[in-house]
Amino acid sequence: MTRLFIVVFCTALLPACAAVDADQAQASKERLACADVGLTPGSPSFGQCVADLRETLWADENPVR
């Protein structure tokens, strides 16, 4: 019974883990893109670049209907 509970519980968590990994991968890509254009990580302009890029990508993937 305990083994069944563990299997069901872990199976339910897998999609959540995948979503976190995807979010982390996207955040890494955003930071790399801003670093690639020459902005210094940790600077205010770097943080603004990451935030603007995230917002622009989100708007592109979620158009208003």
Backbone atoms as SQL, in Angstrom:
CREATE TABLE atoms (id INTEGER PRIMARY KEY, chain TEXT, resi INTEGER, resn TEXT, atom TEXT, x REAL, y REAL, z REAL);
INSERT INTO atoms VALUES
  (1, 'A', 1, 'MET', 'N', 0.830, -1.202, 0.000),
  (2, 'A', 1, 'MET', 'CA', 0.000, 0.000, 0.000),
  (3, 'A', 1, 'MET', 'C', 0.868, 1.258, 0.000),
  (4, 'A', 2, 'THR', 'N', 1.898, 1.249, 0.820),
  (5, 'A', 2, 'THR', 'CA', 2.781, 2.402, 0.876),
  (6, 'A', 2, 'THR', 'C', 3.498, 2.596, -0.454),
  (7, 'A', 3, 'ARG', 'N', 3.928, 1.518, -1.072),
  (8, 'A', 3, 'ARG', 'CA', 4.612, 1.599, -2.363),
  (9, 'A', 3, 'ARG', 'C', 3.693, 2.195, -3.426),
  (10, 'A', 4, 'LEU', 'N', 2.444, 1.805, -3.421),
  (11, 'A', 4, 'LEU', 'CA', 1.476, 2.341, -4.367),
  (12, 'A', 4, 'LEU', 'C', 1.306, 3.843, -4.167),
  (13, 'A', 5, 'PHE', 'N', 1.217, 4.264, -2.919),
  (14, 'A', 5, 'PHE', 'CA', 1.085, 5.693, -2.614),
  (15, 'A', 5, 'PHE', 'C', 2.293, 6.465, -3.140),
  (16, 'A', 6, 'ILE', 'N', 3.486, 5.931, -2.926),
  (17, 'A', 6, 'ILE', 'CA', 4.705, 6.606, -3.372),
  (18, 'A', 6, 'ILE', 'C', 4.735, 6.710, -4.895),
  (19, 'A', 7, 'VAL', 'N', 4.371, 5.648, -5.579),
  (20, 'A', 7, 'VAL', 'CA', 4.360, 5.669, -7.041),
  (21, 'A', 7, 'VAL', 'C', 3.364, 6.705, -7.560),
  (22, 'A', 8, 'VAL', 'N', 2.168, 6.716, -7.003),
  (23, 'A', 8, 'VAL', 'CA', 1.147, 7.676, -7.438),
  (24, 'A', 8, 'VAL', 'C', 1.589, 9.099, -7.125),
  (25, 'A', 9, 'PHE', 'N', 2.146, 9.317, -5.962),
  (26, 'A', 9, 'PHE', 'CA', 2.589, 10.648, -5.549),
  (27, 'A', 9, 'PHE', 'C', 3.707, 11.150, -6.466),
  (28, 'A', 10, 'CYS', 'N', 4.689, 10.312, -6.737),
  (29, 'A', 10, 'CYS', 'CA', 5.802, 10.714, -7.594),
  (30, 'A', 10, 'CYS', 'C', 5.343, 10.960, -9.026),
  (31, 'A', 11, 'THR', 'N', 4.430, 10.159, -9.503),
  (32, 'A', 11, 'THR', 'CA', 3.896, 10.342, -10.847),
  (33, 'A', 11, 'THR', 'C', 3.172, 11.688, -10.957),
  (34, 'A', 12, 'ALA', 'N', 2.498, 12.073, -9.906),
  (35, 'A', 12, 'ALA', 'CA', 1.791, 13.357, -9.916),
  (36, 'A', 12, 'ALA', 'C', 2.757, 14.536, -9.903),
  (37, 'A', 13, 'LEU', 'N', 3.935, 14.353, -9.344),
  (38, 'A', 13, 'LEU', 'CA', 4.907, 15.442, -9.257),
  (39, 'A', 13, 'LEU', 'C', 5.709, 15.657, -10.538),
  (40, 'A', 14, 'LEU', 'N', 5.800, 14.669, -11.388),
  (41, 'A', 14, 'LEU', 'CA', 6.642, 14.778, -12.580),
  (42, 'A', 14, 'LEU', 'C', 6.314, 15.974, -13.467),
  (43, 'A', 15, 'PRO', 'N', 5.056, 16.242, -13.788),
  (44, 'A', 15, 'PRO', 'CA', 4.775, 17.415, -14.629),
  (45, 'A', 15, 'PRO', 'C', 5.211, 18.722, -13.974),
  (46, 'A', 16, 'ALA', 'N', 5.079, 18.817, -12.666),
  (47, 'A', 16, 'ALA', 'CA', 5.494, 20.037, -11.970),
  (48, 'A', 16, 'ALA', 'C', 7.002, 20.219, -12.070),
  (49, 'A', 17, 'CYS', 'N', 7.747, 19.144, -11.950),
  (50, 'A', 17, 'CYS', 'CA', 9.203, 19.213, -12.063),
  (51, 'A', 17, 'CYS', 'C', 9.611, 19.631, -13.469),
  (52, 'A', 18, 'ALA', 'N', 8.941, 19.123, -14.466),
  (53, 'A', 18, 'ALA', 'CA', 9.252, 19.475, -15.847),
  (54, 'A', 18, 'ALA', 'C', 8.990, 20.951, -16.102),
  (55, 'A', 19, 'ALA', 'N', 7.924, 21.486, -15.519),
  (56, 'A', 19, 'ALA', 'CA', 7.605, 22.905, -15.695),
  (57, 'A', 19, 'ALA', 'C', 8.673, 23.776, -15.066),
  (58, 'A', 20, 'VAL', 'N', 9.164, 23.388, -13.891),
  (59, 'A', 20, 'VAL', 'CA', 10.224, 24.151, -13.223),
  (60, 'A', 20, 'VAL', 'C', 11.486, 24.119, -14.070),
  (61, 'A', 21, 'ASP', 'N', 11.851, 22.950, -14.596),
  (62, 'A', 21, 'ASP', 'CA', 13.033, 22.846, -15.447),
  (63, 'A', 21, 'ASP', 'C', 12.893, 23.710, -16.691),
  (64, 'A', 22, 'ALA', 'N', 11.726, 23.736, -17.285),
  (65, 'A', 22, 'ALA', 'CA', 11.499, 24.554, -18.480),
  (66, 'A', 22, 'ALA', 'C', 11.614, 26.038, -18.149),
  (67, 'A', 23, 'ASP', 'N', 11.083, 26.442, -17.002),
  (68, 'A', 23, 'ASP', 'CA', 11.184, 27.840, -16.580),
  (69, 'A', 23, 'ASP', 'C', 12.636, 28.231, -16.327),
  (70, 'A', 24, 'GLN', 'N', 13.385, 27.337, -15.694),
  (71, 'A', 24, 'GLN', 'CA', 14.795, 27.615, -15.429),
  (72, 'A', 24, 'GLN', 'C', 15.588, 27.699, -16.724),
  (73, 'A', 25, 'ALA', 'N', 15.291, 26.827, -17.669),
  (74, 'A', 25, 'ALA', 'CA', 15.976, 26.857, -18.954),
  (75, 'A', 25, 'ALA', 'C', 15.667, 28.153, -19.691),
  (76, 'A', 26, 'GLN', 'N', 14.410, 28.582, -19.656),
  (77, 'A', 26, 'GLN', 'CA', 14.022, 29.832, -20.314),
  (78, 'A', 26, 'GLN', 'C', 14.725, 31.019, -19.660),
  (79, 'A', 27, 'ALA', 'N', 14.785, 31.035, -18.327),
  (80, 'A', 27, 'ALA', 'CA', 15.449, 32.129, -17.622),
  (81, 'A', 27, 'ALA', 'C', 16.937, 32.167, -17.965),
  (82, 'A', 28, 'SER', 'N', 17.555, 31.005, -18.099),
  (83, 'A', 28, 'SER', 'CA', 18.970, 30.957, -18.474),
  (84, 'A', 28, 'SER', 'C', 19.180, 31.527, -19.875),
  (85, 'A', 29, 'LYS', 'N', 18.287, 31.201, -20.786),
  (86, 'A', 29, 'LYS', 'CA', 18.389, 31.714, -22.152),
  (87, 'A', 29, 'LYS', 'C', 18.227, 33.228, -22.176),
  (88, 'A', 30, 'GLU', 'N', 17.316, 33.740, -21.361),
  (89, 'A', 30, 'GLU', 'CA', 17.114, 35.190, -21.300),
  (90, 'A', 30, 'GLU', 'C', 18.371, 35.884, -20.783),
  (91, 'A', 31, 'ARG', 'N', 18.960, 35.338, -19.725),
  (92, 'A', 31, 'ARG', 'CA', 20.189, 35.929, -19.176),
  (93, 'A', 31, 'ARG', 'C', 21.338, 35.846, -20.178),
  (94, 'A', 32, 'LEU', 'N', 21.465, 34.714, -20.862),
  (95, 'A', 32, 'LEU', 'CA', 22.531, 34.562, -21.854),
  (96, 'A', 32, 'LEU', 'C', 22.358, 35.546, -23.011),
  (97, 'A', 33, 'ALA', 'N', 21.125, 35.746, -23.436),
  (98, 'A', 33, 'ALA', 'CA', 20.874, 36.680, -24.539),
  (99, 'A', 33, 'ALA', 'C', 21.295, 38.092, -24.157),
  (100, 'A', 34, 'CYS', 'N', 21.001, 38.490, -22.943),
  (101, 'A', 34, 'CYS', 'CA', 21.383, 39.838, -22.503),
  (102, 'A', 34, 'CYS', 'C', 22.893, 39.953, -22.319),
  (103, 'A', 35, 'ALA', 'N', 23.532, 38.884, -21.872),
  (104, 'A', 35, 'ALA', 'CA', 24.992, 38.894, -21.749),
  (105, 'A', 35, 'ALA', 'C', 25.642, 38.914, -23.135),
  (106, 'A', 36, 'ASP', 'N', 25.032, 38.229, -24.091),
  (107, 'A', 36, 'ASP', 'CA', 25.581, 38.179, -25.450),
  (108, 'A', 36, 'ASP', 'C', 25.625, 39.548, -26.116),
  (109, 'A', 37, 'VAL', 'N', 24.725, 40.430, -25.746),
  (110, 'A', 37, 'VAL', 'CA', 24.750, 41.771, -26.351),
  (111, 'A', 37, 'VAL', 'C', 25.679, 42.714, -25.599),
  (112, 'A', 38, 'GLY', 'N', 26.380, 42.171, -24.580),
  (113, 'A', 38, 'GLY', 'CA', 27.415, 42.956, -23.914),
  (114, 'A', 38, 'GLY', 'C', 27.033, 43.572, -22.584),
  (115, 'A', 39, 'LEU', 'N', 25.858, 43.263, -22.072),
  (116, 'A', 39, 'LEU', 'CA', 25.472, 43.823, -20.776),
  (117, 'A', 39, 'LEU', 'C', 26.120, 43.017, -19.651),
  (118, 'A', 40, 'THR', 'N', 26.509, 43.701, -18.584),
  (119, 'A', 40, 'THR', 'CA', 27.184, 43.065, -17.462),
  (120, 'A', 40, 'THR', 'C', 26.166, 42.468, -16.502),
  (121, 'A', 41, 'PRO', 'N', 26.253, 41.157, -16.268),
  (122, 'A', 41, 'PRO', 'CA', 25.331, 40.519, -15.307),
  (123, 'A', 41, 'PRO', 'C', 25.409, 41.211, -13.949),
  (124, 'A', 42, 'GLY', 'N', 24.258, 41.464, -13.386),
  (125, 'A', 42, 'GLY', 'CA', 24.172, 42.135, -12.092),
  (126, 'A', 42, 'GLY', 'C', 23.960, 43.633, -12.204),
  (127, 'A', 43, 'SER', 'N', 24.184, 44.194, -13.394),
  (128, 'A', 43, 'SER', 'CA', 23.976, 45.633, -13.561),
  (129, 'A', 43, 'SER', 'C', 22.489, 45.922, -13.722),
  (130, 'A', 44, 'PRO', 'N', 22.082, 47.157, -13.420),
  (131, 'A', 44, 'PRO', 'CA', 20.667, 47.505, -13.606),
  (132, 'A', 44, 'PRO', 'C', 20.190, 47.312, -15.051),
  (133, 'A', 45, 'SER', 'N', 21.037, 47.635, -16.015),
  (134, 'A', 45, 'SER', 'CA', 20.625, 47.484, -17.416),
  (135, 'A', 45, 'SER', 'C', 20.475, 46.006, -17.782),
  (136, 'A', 46, 'PHE', 'N', 21.274, 45.131, -17.176),
  (137, 'A', 46, 'PHE', 'CA', 21.153, 43.694, -17.423),
  (138, 'A', 46, 'PHE', 'C', 19.812, 43.197, -16.881),
  (139, 'A', 47, 'GLY', 'N', 19.475, 43.594, -15.659),
  (140, 'A', 47, 'GLY', 'CA', 18.195, 43.195, -15.076),
  (141, 'A', 47, 'GLY', 'C', 17.012, 43.695, -15.888),
  (142, 'A', 48, 'GLN', 'N', 17.123, 44.913, -16.395),
  (143, 'A', 48, 'GLN', 'CA', 16.047, 45.478, -17.222),
  (144, 'A', 48, 'GLN', 'C', 15.942, 44.727, -18.540),
  (145, 'A', 49, 'CYS', 'N', 17.077, 44.357, -19.117),
  (146, 'A', 49, 'CYS', 'CA', 17.078, 43.590, -20.362),
  (147, 'A', 49, 'CYS', 'C', 16.365, 42.259, -20.170),
  (148, 'A', 50, 'VAL', 'N', 16.704, 41.544, -19.092),
  (149, 'A', 50, 'VAL', 'CA', 16.086, 40.248, -18.823),
  (150, 'A', 50, 'VAL', 'C', 14.578, 40.409, -18.628),
  (151, 'A', 51, 'ALA', 'N', 14.175, 41.416, -17.864),
  (152, 'A', 51, 'ALA', 'CA', 12.749, 41.636, -17.616),
  (153, 'A', 51, 'ALA', 'C', 12.011, 41.993, -18.909),
  (154, 'A', 52, 'ASP', 'N', 12.600, 42.863, -19.716),
  (155, 'A', 52, 'ASP', 'CA', 11.972, 43.251, -20.982),
  (156, 'A', 52, 'ASP', 'C', 11.877, 42.064, -21.942),
  (157, 'A', 53, 'LEU', 'N', 12.933, 41.273, -21.996),
  (158, 'A', 53, 'LEU', 'CA', 12.923, 40.112, -22.882),
  (159, 'A', 53, 'LEU', 'C', 11.869, 39.107, -22.445),
  (160, 'A', 54, 'ARG', 'N', 11.789, 38.861, -21.143),
  (161, 'A', 54, 'ARG', 'CA', 10.790, 37.925, -20.622),
  (162, 'A', 54, 'ARG', 'C', 9.380, 38.407, -20.957),
  (163, 'A', 55, 'GLU', 'N', 9.124, 39.687, -20.763),
  (164, 'A', 55, 'GLU', 'CA', 7.800, 40.252, -21.040),
  (165, 'A', 55, 'GLU', 'C', 7.468, 40.176, -22.534),
  (166, 'A', 56, 'THR', 'N', 8.434, 40.480, -23.375),
  (167, 'A', 56, 'THR', 'CA', 8.215, 40.443, -24.820),
  (168, 'A', 56, 'THR', 'C', 7.939, 39.020, -25.300),
  (169, 'A', 57, 'LEU', 'N', 8.720, 38.057, -24.816),
  (170, 'A', 57, 'LEU', 'CA', 8.509, 36.667, -25.209),
  (171, 'A', 57, 'LEU', 'C', 7.158, 36.158, -24.721),
  (172, 'A', 58, 'TRP', 'N', 6.780, 36.530, -23.503),
  (173, 'A', 58, 'TRP', 'CA', 5.491, 36.096, -22.966),
  (174, 'A', 58, 'TRP', 'C', 4.356, 36.665, -23.827),
  (175, 'A', 59, 'ALA', 'N', 4.450, 37.943, -24.174),
  (176, 'A', 59, 'ALA', 'CA', 3.412, 38.577, -24.991),
  (177, 'A', 59, 'ALA', 'C', 3.329, 37.929, -26.379),
  (178, 'A', 60, 'ASP', 'N', 4.487, 37.545, -26.918),
  (179, 'A', 60, 'ASP', 'CA', 4.504, 36.894, -28.227),
  (180, 'A', 60, 'ASP', 'C', 3.856, 35.500, -28.166),
  (181, 'A', 61, 'GLU', 'N', 4.085, 34.790, -27.075),
  (182, 'A', 61, 'GLU', 'CA', 3.533, 33.437, -26.929),
  (183, 'A', 61, 'GLU', 'C', 2.086, 33.433, -26.454),
  (184, 'A', 62, 'ASN', 'N', 1.592, 34.558, -25.936),
  (185, 'A', 62, 'ASN', 'CA', 0.237, 34.651, -25.389),
  (186, 'A', 62, 'ASN', 'C', -0.486, 35.861, -25.959),
  (187, 'A', 63, 'PRO', 'N', -0.781, 35.838, -27.254),
  (188, 'A', 63, 'PRO', 'CA', -1.437, 37.004, -27.870),
  (189, 'A', 63, 'PRO', 'C', -2.845, 37.226, -27.308),
  (190, 'A', 64, 'VAL', 'N', -3.221, 38.479, -27.264),
  (191, 'A', 64, 'VAL', 'CA', -4.568, 38.843, -26.809),
  (192, 'A', 64, 'VAL', 'C', -5.524, 38.538, -27.953),
  (193, 'A', 65, 'ARG', 'N', -6.597, 37.871, -27.618),
  (194, 'A', 65, 'ARG', 'CA', -7.564, 37.489, -28.665),
  (195, 'A', 65, 'ARG', 'C', -8.768, 38.357, -28.633);
